[in-house]
């Protein structure tokens, strides 16, 4: 990788930018790529974006190359170093250190993968990545298909029609059913959420051949302060036409 791609520390600069490469006595251009990697080893993954941007801005400002070329060269540098350390003698005294270096390089390589908007990496790698993404989408689509199949089991071709102007009468019966008790004194129907009843009525019943909005039904299932609803819709006595009475 060209040494000019990297922003080097100036000679005898005692207060350099933390991402500049080189040392107090000036940059060694022939080893600029090594200085870049050495600095990388010391960085936390959260700093990769800033480190990349620091040297990219230097490259763009000095019109050395466009970002795509900078990215390609940097990818090749990191990939080459990973291969270099993998080919080292696994029984050597520096094996453990090499494994740490490989891991750091792979972390930075993963960062590069995430910003490759040109698909500038090797074609085989890009194709493999795209295949994985496509497979993920296929799996997700299959899951959604199964969910649709499950949901359509509960769909009906025709809703149960409630006689026009008698929606309150029907809801009064539903509210009576909510309070029915078995001989054991346990409730026949148990549900902690009143919205369940509203959704069920809206989904499976119509009123005067028209759909019933969930909110319309929900307004009937409100808390009461004594006998007076604190909000919502009341059911008047002349609409309460039936009374459910248990058998003796």
N, C-alpha and C positions, 0 to 999 in steps of 0.2 A: 504494500500500500504506500502511496506517495507520502513522503514526510510532510509536504505542504498541506496535506489534509488536516493536520493536527495543529492546534494552537500551542506553541512552545513557550516555555518560561524564558524570559529575557535574562541575559547574563548578569549576574550579581544583583538580581531582583530579590530583595529580602522579603517582599510582601506580594508574592504572586497570587493569581487567582487559584483557588483550591483545585480547579480542574485543568490547569495548565500542566503540560508534561515537560520533563527535563529536570535539570538540577541547577544548583546555584552557579555552576561554572558554564552554564549555557547548554543548549540542546545538542544532542548527538544525532544528526539527521539520519544517519544510516541505521540508527536504532530507534527511530521515532515510534514505529509500530510496537516495539517491545515496551517502550515507556508508557504508551497508551494502555497496554494490557496490564502492566505492573500497577498502574494507577487504578485500573478497573478492579483488581483483586481486593483493594482496600475499601471499595464502595459498597454501601448497602443497596439492595435492589430498588429502594425508593428513589435513589439518586440517578438511576440509569437515564431517565428522560432528560434531566438537566445536563448530565455529562455528555450525552449524545448531542443535545442542542448546542452546547458550548462549542464543540468542535465543528458542528455543521454550520453554525453562524459564521465562524471564522472562514470556512471554505466558501460560503456564499458571498460574504463581504468582500473577499479578495478575488472573487470570480475564478476560483480554481476549478470548480466543476458544479453541475447541478446536483440537487439532493439525490436523485436516483443513482447517479454514478457513485456518489459518496457512500450511499447505502450498500451498493453492490460490493465496493472495495472493502468496506467494514465487515460485511457478512463473510467475505472470502477470508479476511484476516482471522476472524474468530473461528471459523470452520477449520481453517488450516491448523490453528493452535490446538484445537480439540483433538484433531487427528494426530498431531505431533505427540501429545502427551499420552494418547491411547497406545501409540506404538512403542512407548518406552518400556524398558525391561520391568515387568511386574515384580521382579525379585530385587530390584535395586533399592538402595537406601532412601531414595527420594520418592518411592511409590506412593506413600500415604499423602505426601504433599502434592503430588501430581493429581491424585484423586480429588483433592480439595480444589485445585486449579481447574480441573475439568468441570466440576460442579458449578463454580463461579462463571465460567465461560458459557456453560449451558444455560444458566439463568439469564445472562445477557443476550444470548442467542434467542431465548424465548421472548424477551422484550422486543428484539428486532423483528421477530415473526409477527408480533402484534401491530407493527407500524408499517409493514410492507404493503403499501397500497399500489405498488407497481407490479406485484408478483415477480420481483426481481431476483428472488432466490432461485436455486436450480430447479428446472422444470419438473423433474421427477418429484421433488419435495413438495412443490406447489400442488401438483396433481394429486399426490397422496393426501395432502391436507384438504383439498376440495372434495375428494372422495369421502373423507371422514365426515365433513360437514353435510354432504348430500345424504350419507347414510343416517346421520342424526335426524335430518329432516324426514327421511322415509320412516324412521322409527316413530317420530313424533306424529306423523300423519296416520300411521297405523293405530297408535294409541287413541287419536281423536276419532278414527273410524269406529273403534270398539266402544268408545264412549257414546257415540251417536247411536250405535246399535242398542246399547243399554237403555238410552233415553227414549228411543222410539218404541220400546216395549210398552211404555206408559202413555203413548199417544192414542187418541180416540178419533174415529172418523166423524162422530156426531156427539155433541155435548148434550147433557140432560137439560131439557128446557124447563125453566121455572115460569109459571104463568105470569103474564104481564101484570105489573103493579103489586106482585106478591113476593118480591125479594125479601122484604123485612119479615114476612111470615115464615119463609123458609129459614132465614138466619135465626129467628127465634127458636125454631125446632133444633137447629144445630147447637144453639147455646144451652137448650134444655138437655141435650144429649151429653154435653160436656160435664153436666152436674149429676148424671145418673150414677147411682151406686148399686153395687152388687150386694147380695145377702151378707157377704163378708165385710160390708161397709167400705170396700175399696172402690175407687172410681172405675167405671166401665172404660172410659177413655182417658188416657193420660198424655198430656203434652204441655211442656212449660212455655212454649212460644205460641202466642195467639196468631202470629202471622202465618203459621202453618195452615190454620183453618181458612184464612183469607186466600191463600195461594191455591189451596185445594178447590175451593168454590169457584175461584176465577178460572182455573184450568179446566174443570170438568162440568161446569154448569153455565148456562146462558140465561138471560132474563129478557123475555119478550123477543126471543130469537137473536138477541144481541150479546156480544161478549161483555163480561163484567170486569171492569178494571179492579186490580188488586186493592188499590187505595179505597175504592168505593166500599168494598167488603170490610176492609181493615177498620174503617170508621165505626163499624158496628161493634167491634171487639175492643172496647176501651175500658179503662179502669173507671170505677164509680165511687163517688163520694156519697155514701148512703145510697139512695135510690136515684140520684141525679148524675148522669154522665158528666165527667169533667171536660170532655171534648168528644167530638165525633157525632154519630147519628143515633137518635133514639128510635126505639120500636114502640109505637103507641099501642094502647090497650086494644083498639079496634083492629090492629094488625096481628094481634096474638090470637089466632083462631083455633089453635090446637094445644092440648096439654098432654104430655107423655106421662103416664102413670104406670108404675110397676105392678106386676101381678102379685096378689096376696098369696 
